[in-house]
Amino acid sequence: MRFSAVLNRDGGTLRTADLDGFCAFMSRTLQAAGHHVDIAVVSGTEMPAAIEKAAAAPDIDILLAGGGDGTISAAAARLMGKQKALAVLPAGTMNLFARSLGIPQSLEAAVESFAAGTLRKVDIATANGRPFIHQFSVGMHARMIHLRDKMEFGSRLGKIGASFRAAWATLIDPPAMHVTLILSETEIEARASAVGITNNLFGEGHLPYADDPAGGILGIYLTMAQTRGAVLKFAFNAARGKWRDNEHVEIHQAERLTLKIRASGKKPHAAMDGELVGLENETVIEIHPKALNVLVPATV
């Protein structure tokens, strides 16, 4: 197969990696397995154009994207509904989509798995037509990202530290929103501090990612916690992957839904795959079963 690798030198673990050595390792490993690879190492601002160029190349079978959640999401969006496949290099902070695909978490092991990998079709979701691979969220998670992005950090560990500080500030002062969810014939109204719409239901007992990335269903996580104690209990259970053990969380599922938000005070933030996005008065979210080709380890 012919690979086009696009690596964000400003993103995640690649920011501090020996990129020359890693690129040489990638070339050796993929070529030894009979593949061809072209590698572009670019800045974060150059990533959109580099992804577009790789995705549009007629002689490429695999777009290998390396960077954080924003990089992977942008590459997946460009390949949605296309024959060309995405290889996810886990170079971000949490690498949740890569975990869902069963990709090893070290850069070298991931490349080795690609060398002997197999193609698979998985789901992708959209919010008002904009694709996402992991989650669309409003409320606590989006506020945490907003606060974190205002902090300064220069490494993966620095980003993790900033995330903890932003999470604590959010947990002790959670947002309050009036939420309306329209699921087929059902309408749900609630006062919530967070809403997460996920590309397939999260698995239990681990970080928040889907055990089955081709399950064909949206996960809908409605968090009612408002008091500091309830919010902290929710956060503790969520950190352990115990979504169904929390009385302050309602879990629904649907193939399509409409989300409406009214908030007291400032308009709440929205986040898509870890990046802040504008929040419209109504957001229509739907899942697109098996609309994304991905390269996964042969054992998955």
Secondary structure, 3 states (H helix, E strand, C coil): CEEEEEEECCCHHHHCCCHHHHHHHHHHHHHHCCCEEEEEEECHHHHHHHHHHHHHCCCCCEEEEEECHHHHHHHHHHHCCCCCEEEEEECCCCCHHHHHCCCCCCHHHHHHHHHCCEEEEEEEEEECCEEECCEEEEEHHHHHHHHHHCCCCCCHHHHHHHHHHHHHHHHCCCCCEEEEEEECCEEEEEEECEEEEEECCECCCCCCCECCCCCCCEEEEEECCCCHHHHHHHHHHHHCCCHHHCCCEEEEEECEEEEEEEECCCCCCEEECCEEECCCCEEEEEEEEEEEEEEECCCC
